[in-house]
Amino acid sequence: MDATSEPSAPLTGATRAVALEVLLRGPVSRSEMARRLDLSAGSLTRLTKPLVDDGLLVEVDTGLEHTGPDQGVRTGRRTRPLDINPSAHHFVGAKVTGDDVHAVLTTLRAEVVASARRPLTGRDPESVVNAVRELTDDLTAEGPPLSRVGVSLGGRVARHTTVTEAPFLGWTEDVPLCALLTDALGLPVTVDNDLLALTRAEHWFGVARGHDRFAVLTIGAGIGYGLVMHDTVVDSPDAGIGLLGHCPLDPLGPLCPSGHRGCATAMLTTSSLRAAVSVGLRRSVTYDECLDLAADGDPVAAQVVTAAGHALGRLVAAIANFTLVRKIVLAGEGVRLAEVARTAVDEAVRADRAPTAGPLELDVQHSDFTHWARGAAATAIQAHVLSM
C-alpha cells in the first residue's frame, strides 16, 4: 500500500458543491452547472480552475461545435464540458460475510478495477482485520495510492465506526472495527451496514442514479431493505436488523425460524424455498434447481416458486404503497425468483396497488458479492467526497 501522497486542503462551500455536481451528474457544461448551482460564469471559472489544475476535474472534448447567432452558422468553438477524473482517487471496498471477505479496487466513480476474495480463518475481529488488510495489500500491490477503505457487513453499525451487532460473525458486543482497521492499514476507513452501503452505491453510481427517491430490496440468505428519500439515504440504528424480513405476506405460509407464519423470511429466502421444495420432493435440492424445476413445470417446485413470486409482489407493492416510491431496485443472490415467477409477481403487485396508481418500475439487478463489495467502496467514496 502507498499512502504517502499528501492530502489536498479540504474542499468547502461552493467548491465542494461544484465537485459533487460533476461527480454525480457529469460530464456537464459550465453553463448548465452555473445554472444548477446558481453561480455566475466568473464565479464558476474561479471555483473550477483549481480543481482542474489539481487533476480532479478534466475537460471533455465532445466533438460538438457551438452555433452562432444565425441558425446553422458554426463558430468553430467545441464544447468542453467538465467531468471527474475517475483515476484521481482509488478506493478499496470489502464485504464481510460469515465465511469470507470479498474486496474490490475502484475508481472515484466506483468502477471496479480489480477484485479478490479471501476466506476467514475465524470470525473474531482480528481475523476480519487480517483478511481485509491482506486483500487491500493484494489489490494495491502495484496500483495507485488509496484515498480510503470501506468495509460493509450484515448487522448494526454505529457512526460508521463501531459494529454493535453482527449475527453472521457472532458478534454481540461493540467492536471498534474502524479503529482496528485504521491502525492496521494506515488509511482512513469507513464501516457501514451492507444494505445501506449497497443503497448508497445504487444512489450515486448505479441504476438509481439521478432518482431522488427509490427503494432497494434484496432477497437471498436474508431480506434486506434500503430507502432513499429526498436524495438522502434513510439511516437508522435498526437498519441492520432486517426488519422487513418479519413483514407478513401469506397467512397460510410456512413458519420462519422466529415462528412467524408466511413472513418475508419464510416465503422469500433461498433456504426457505430450498426447504419447501426438498420436503415435497423428498430429496435435497439447490436454490437454482428449485427454480429450474419450477420453470420446467414440476408440480412441487412450481407451486412453491409461484407462492414465493406472489409474496414478492405483495412485498414490492407494500414498499411502494407506504413510501410512495416509483422505482424499486431488486438485488441479492435470490433475484432470479423475480424472473422465473414474474407473472405471479406482477399479478400480486397489481392486486395490491390502486388501479389508478402510477406505474411502478421493478429493476432486477443480478448481483454477486463483488456487487456488495462495490457498495462498501461507494460508502468510502461518499465519506471521502463529503469530507473534502
Order of alpha helices (4+ residues) and beta strands (2+ residues): alpha-alpha-alpha-beta-beta-beta-beta-beta-beta-beta-alpha-beta-beta-beta-alpha-beta-alpha-beta-beta-beta-alpha-alpha-alpha-alpha-beta-alpha-alpha-beta-alpha
